[in-house]
């Protein structure tokens, strides 16, 4: 019987002590400032290489065409579009 009384008093003491010991947690939530991010990427080299390749092909084709063929092609184009050569 004595053991039961000690056990009950200890089990009753735990909630009482737990009620006396209080902890309080506070979390400060501050607003986050979001700023725009600016990124600059230099693509000049890639574009320059692509332009070199494009104009290299055009230059190669232009070297293969003679002046007479170019003049005939221009006359044909102008006659089809209805414009006269100036």
C-alpha positions as CSV (number, residue, x, y, z in Angstrom):
1,X,0.0,0.0,0.0
2,X,2.8,2.3,0.8
3,X,4.3,1.7,-2.7
4,X,1.0,2.6,-4.3
5,X,0.8,5.9,-2.4
6,X,4.4,6.8,-3.4
7,X,3.7,5.9,-7.0
8,X,0.4,7.9,-7.1
9,X,2.1,10.9,-5.4
10,X,4.9,10.8,-7.9
11,X,2.6,10.5,-10.9
12,X,0.5,13.4,-9.6
13,X,3.6,15.4,-9.0
14,X,4.8,15.2,-12.6
15,X,1.8,17.1,-14.1
16,X,2.0,19.7,-11.4
17,X,5.7,20.3,-11.9
18,X,5.1,20.2,-15.7
19,X,2.5,23.0,-15.3
20,X,4.9,25.1,-13.3
21,X,7.7,24.8,-15.8
22,X,6.6,26.8,-18.8
23,X,8.7,27.5,-21.8
24,X,7.8,30.1,-24.4
25,X,9.2,30.1,-27.9
26,X,9.1,33.2,-30.1
27,X,10.2,33.3,-33.6
28,X,10.8,36.7,-35.3
29,X,9.8,36.6,-38.9
30,X,11.3,39.6,-40.6
31,X,10.2,40.5,-44.2
32,X,12.7,39.5,-46.8
33,X,13.7,42.1,-49.3
34,X,13.7,40.8,-52.8
35,X,15.8,42.8,-55.2
36,X,16.0,42.2,-59.0
37,X,19.1,40.5,-60.2
38,X,20.8,41.7,-63.3
39,X,23.0,39.3,-65.3
40,X,25.0,40.4,-68.3
41,X,26.2,37.7,-70.7
42,X,28.6,38.7,-73.5
43,X,27.6,36.8,-76.6
44,X,29.6,38.8,-79.0
45,X,32.2,36.0,-79.7
46,X,29.5,33.5,-80.6
47,X,27.6,35.9,-82.8
48,X,30.8,37.0,-84.5
49,X,31.8,33.4,-85.3
50,X,28.3,32.7,-86.7
51,X,28.5,35.8,-88.9
52,X,31.9,34.8,-90.2
53,X,30.6,31.4,-91.2
54,X,27.6,32.9,-92.9
55,X,29.5,35.5,-94.8
56,X,32.2,33.0,-95.7
57,X,29.6,30.8,-97.4
58,X,28.2,33.9,-99.2
59,X,31.6,35.0,-100.3
60,X,32.4,31.5,-101.7
61,X,29.2,31.6,-103.7
62,X,29.9,35.1,-104.9
63,X,33.4,34.1,-106.1
64,X,31.8,31.2,-108.1
65,X,29.4,33.5,-110.0
66,X,30.7,35.6,-112.9
67,X,29.8,39.2,-113.4
68,X,27.8,38.3,-116.5
69,X,25.8,35.7,-114.6
70,X,25.1,38.2,-111.8
71,X,24.0,40.9,-114.3
72,X,21.6,38.4,-116.0
73,X,20.2,37.3,-112.6
74,X,19.6,40.9,-111.6
75,X,17.9,41.8,-114.9
76,X,15.7,38.7,-114.5
77,X,14.8,39.6,-110.9
78,X,14.0,43.1,-111.8
79,X,11.8,42.1,-114.8
80,X,9.9,39.6,-112.6
81,X,9.2,42.2,-109.9
82,X,8.3,44.9,-112.4
83,X,11.2,47.3,-111.5
84,X,13.6,48.7,-113.9
85,X,17.4,48.7,-113.5
86,X,18.7,52.2,-112.5
